[in-house]
């Protein structure tokens, strides 16, 4: 019987540099390890790392980052080419690793991505995979733990240990199942794609922050000039003060300010901004609105052209979806091959950019590329 089914996860708490070096050395002797993180990101811009879970098949190590000064051995493990790092639903964990250590775990496999190629839902949770493969129910009672508060209770530590204790045997069973399919290399492709996207997410340009404000497309060029200034200030303030952007000013409030161009704080309040937003940020926003009045019209950002407003958008999407369904390999679903979002990305790349080869859409990367090129041919064959 699988040992992880027989007992709760035994763990070792790693609270000094020497212990970290030892557990990482042990992990480096393995070909595969399980990794997870616990962090807090409620009101902050950046996630605050509270715990790292590592399981090498022999020992579960709960690494307390608040006690460690030399993370060199752990960084070496993250980047060791001979050690595959297994995570589950890894997008936020990857951002944490990139922020904290300036590296990503490579090579990496995400069991949620693996699950998609084995017929599970696209957002399959770890608890359901544990139940499916190991027949166990995981206690999720510690999900809302403040992982920065010390000491962590035995129950909290046990919960954290379970996330990697069960992950490794699940991965091993899923890998065996994938080896009976043609899709193991496709899984590797999609995991590499996840790493690539994480690097892009970390590279935010404050000058373009206005494009992320909901309903920015409804604004005219003058209003967009105001929004560009205010959204840049909002993002830079959030980053400098480590505040969630909504804690600086809500996006909805920012939109109202640039749309109606208030001249005093009373007008801001009448627009529906909170008293806190007006008291703390109102003066600065008024200054930025005043600065926007000095921008020359030829320097205004252009109106935001939405893909859905293109005359042939509906026809193009219908053709792409029909062709993608026709080309979906046996054993996979259309959602895995080409979600609506990925088809829109292909359409945007073909219509809205000069088909930039340095910024390829997902459908032209990795295992999807051959099919994506056929979809592109379908698109080019229609009259726009």
C-alpha positions, 0 to 999 in steps of 0.5 A, a space after each residue: 500500500 502507498 505509505 502516504 495513505 497509511 499515515 498522516 504526513 510526518 514533517 520536519 520544521 526547518 528554521 535555520 540555514 544549516 537545516 535548510 542546506 541539509 534538506 535541500 541536499 537530500 532533495 537534490 539526490 532525488 529525480 522529483 520533489 513536490 513543492 508548495 507555498 503558503 502566503 498572505 496577500 489580502 491587502 498587499 500588492 506583493 504576496 508575503 511568503 509564510 511557508 515553503 513545503 518540500 517533499 522529496 519522497 523521504 521527508 516533508 520539510 516545512 521551511 520557515 522563510 522568516 527564520 532563514 537568511 541564506 536561501 542559496 541551497 533552495 535556489 539551487 534546488 529550484 533551478 537544478 535541471 536533474 530534479 523535476 519540481 511538482 506543484 499543483 495549480 502553480 500560477 501563484 506559487 510561481 509568482 512567489 518564487 519569482 518575487 522572492 528568489 528571482 528564479 522559477 522552478 525548472 523543470 516543473 510539472 503542474 498536476 492540475 495541467 496533467 489532470 486536464 489531459 487525463 479527462 478531469 476538469 480544467 480547474 481540478 482541485 488537489 483535494 478531489 485528486 487525493 480523493 480520486 487517486 488515494 481514496 482520502 478526504 483532506 481536511 481543508 480547515 486551515 485554508 484561511 490561516 494567517 501564515 505570517 503569524 507565529 507560532 503556527 499550530 500543529 494543525 496548521 503545520 499538518 495541513 501544510 505538510 499534507 499538500 506535498 505529502 499527497 502530491 507526490 504519490 498522486 503525481 506518480 500515478 498520473 504520470 504512469 497514466 499519461 505514459 499510456 497516452 500521447 500527451 506527456 510531452 504536451 503536458 511538458 509544453 503547457 508547463 513550460 508555457 506557464 513558466 513563460 507567462 509568469 515571467 511576462 506577468 512580472 514585467 508590468 509597464 505602468 504606462 500601460 496600466 490604464 488598459 487594465 481598467 474595466 470599461 476603459 474602452 468606453 472612454 474618449 482619447 482625452 479621458 484616456 489621457 487622464 486615465 493613463 496618468 492616474 492608472 500609472 500613479 495608482 500602480 506605482 503607488 501600490 508597488 512602492 507601498 506594497 498595497 493592493 491597487 484597490 486599497 489605493 483607489 478602486 478601479 471603478 472610482 478611477 474610471 469615474 474620476 477620469 470620465 467626469 473630471 471633477 475640480 474639487 473633492 466635493 465633486 469626487 464625493 458626489 461621484 460616489 468615491 468613498 470618504 477614505 479615497 477622497 481624504 487620502 488620495 483626492 488631492 493627488 488625483 486632482 493634481 493629476 487631472 490638472 496635469 492631464 489638461 496640459 497634454 497636447 491632443 496629439 499625445 492622447 492615447 488612441 481609443 481602445 479598439 475591442 476585438 468584439 467590435 470588428 465587423 467580422 468578429 462573430 463570423 471569424 470566431 464561429 469558423 475558428 471554433 468549428 475548425 478547432 472542434 474538427 481538429 481536436 485530437 481524439 481523447 482531448 476536449 476542445 477546451 484543452 486545445 483551444 479555449 475561446 480566449 486562446 482563439 481570441 488571442 490568435 485572432 487578435 494576433 492576426 488582425 491587430 498586430 503585425 503578426 509579431 513572431 516575438 509574441 506568439 499566441 498560445 495556439 502557435 506554441 508547442 504541441 498546438 502549433 501545427 493545429 494553430 497554423 491550420 486555424 490561421 489558414 482558415 482565418 486567412 481564407 475568409 474575407 475580413 
